[in-house]
């Protein structure tokens, strides 16, 4: 928060926004630090009241799925243990998907280098070829892990009724 905004903040509304974004109580401490320089002290009671309201929106189970699949951080702010469980399964799937994408990029870069760089030495060409083979094996494992994560997420979705 920019310090110049501190004097005009509706702290309950700020708490609602912070809660809806999934921020934990440390967010208020950051606001306090940002505002200290101009002598403004956040209204803790108003922020906490708003934060609790914002968390009512954030802690809905469909949001756990969205947050996890988007690979957003989760600060453990929801009381319902199903939120953490669903978030964790969705985050695992998103991470496995990203792993495949990252490996595809690494493979593509090396294959492009092999095809377009006429100045490669035979040794470097052999190294790149070996790396591509190794990355393809790693990619196959990542695809299997992604499939496992997909099945695990479906099991969790069934367990929580989503």
N, C-alpha and C positions, 0 to 999 in steps of 0.2 A: 504494500500500500504506500503510495507516495505520501510523505509527511504532510504536505499541504492539504491533503484530503481529510486528515484526521479530525479537524475541528468541526467538520460538517457531517460526519458519519452518523447514520442511524445504526447504533450498535446491535439492535435486535435484528434489523434487516441484514446487516453484515453477518451476523451469526447464522441466519437462515441460508444465506448464499454459501457460507463456508460449510455448513452442514450438508446442503444439497450437493456440494462438490466432494464430499467425503473427507474433509479435513478433520483432524482430531483437535484436542484441546491445545496442542502446541501452536496452532494457528493464532490463537489469541495472544500468546506470548510474542509471536512475531509482530502482530499488530502493535502490541505494547512497546516493543523495541523501535518500531518504525515511527511511532508517535511521540516517543520520549523526547526527541530532539526539539520539539516545539511545545513541550509541556502539556500535552494532552494525554489523559489516562483513559483508556477504553472503559466503558461501563460493562464490567464483567457480568453482572446479573442479567442485563439485557442481552448481551451476546450469548450467554449460556442458554437463556430461554429461546432465543432465535435458533441457536445451533440445534437444540433438541427438536425443534419443529422441522428444520432442514433435514435432519437425519431421518425423520419419518418418510420423507420422499426418497432419500438416498438408499435407505436400507430395504427397499422393496426387492424381492428375489429376482425379478426380471433385470433389475439394474446390476445385480451381482454378475449375471451372465454377460451383460453389455460391458461392464468395467473389465472383467477378466479377458474377454475376447479382444478388447481394445488395448490390452496390456497396460492398463493404468495401475498405478500403485494403490494398494488398499492399506489403510492405516488402522484397521481393526476396530472401527467405530460402531459396528452393528452388534447388538446384543444377541440376535438370533444366530445360533451356530450354523444354521443352514446357509446363511449368506456367505460365510467364510468358506464353507465346503463347496458351494456352487462357484464362487469366485475362483477358488483354487483350481478346480477342474477346468474351468473356462480359460484361466490364465495358462495352465499347462498346455492346453490345446493350442492357444495362440502362440506360445513360445515354440512349440514343435513346428507349427506352420512357418514361423519366422526362420527357424533353423533350416528348413528345406529351401526357402527363398535365398537365404544367405549362401548355402552350399551351391545352389544353382548359379549364383553370381560368381562365386569363386571358380566354378567349373567353366563358365562362359568366358571369364577373363583369361584363363589359361589356354583354353581352346582357341580363342581369338589370337592370342599371342603366338601360338603354334602355327596358325594359318597365315598370319599377316607379317610376322617379323622374320624377314629373310636373313637377318644378321645373327640369328641364334646359333650358338655353337652346338655341336652334336651332343656335348655333355649337358648343356642347358636344355636342349630339346628333349633328351632322355629324362631329365629331372622333371620337366613339366608334364611329360607323358605319364610318368609314374605318379605325380601328384594328381593328375586328372583321374587315373584309375582308383587311387586311394579315396579321392573325394566322391567318386561314384559309389564306392562301397559304403562310405559314410552316409551318403544321401539315401541309399537303400535302407540303412538302419534308421535314419531319421524319418523316412516314410512309414516304416513299421511303427516307430514310436508315435508318430502323428495318428496313425490308425488306432493304436492303443489308447491314446488320449481322447480320441473321438468317442470310442466305446465307453471309456470311463466317464466322460461328461454326460453321455446319454444315461448311464446308470444313476449318476447323481441327480440329473433332471427328473428321472422317474422317482427317486427316493424323496425328493422335496416337492414333488407334484407340480413340476413346471414343464 
